Amino acid sequence: MVIGSSMGALNAYITSETIGRPALLFNPPLSRYKEVTFTTYFKKRAAPKQLLLGAKDEVVNPMDTFTFLADQLKKAPLRLNVAPQLEHRIPVPVFKAQLHEFFEQFLPEIN
C-alpha cells in the first residue's frame, strides 16, 4: 500500500496506479496535474483508493479533485471522505482514524 498527503498523495496515486497497490490519499492535487499521463507501460492494474478531502482546504480545491475523479470511479473501488471542517493539514487523530478505516475496508486480512 501507499500513503501520501498533498503532493505526496499525487505521487502515491501514480504509484498505486503503476504497481497496482491500494492507496490512502490526503488532499491530493490530482486536478492540477492534468497534463501528467497517469498511464504507464508497466501498469499492473487499477487499485482501490481511499481519499480524504478537507472541505476548507485552500491549497487543494476539493471540487477540482471531485471533477478529476469522476472518470476514475469505473476503474477500481474508491472510498471518498470529505471532512467539512478540515483544511489542508491533517491532524494526527484524523490520520489515525483514516488509516484504521483504510485497513478495515481495503486490507481486512491484516486486521
Buried (B, 14 or more C-beta within 10 A) or exposed (E): BBBBBBBBBBBBBBBBBBBBBBBBBBBBBBBBBEEEEBEEEEEEEBBBBBBBBBEEBEEBBBEBBBEBBEEBEEEBEBBBBBBEEBBBEBEEEBBEBBEEBBBEBBEEEEE
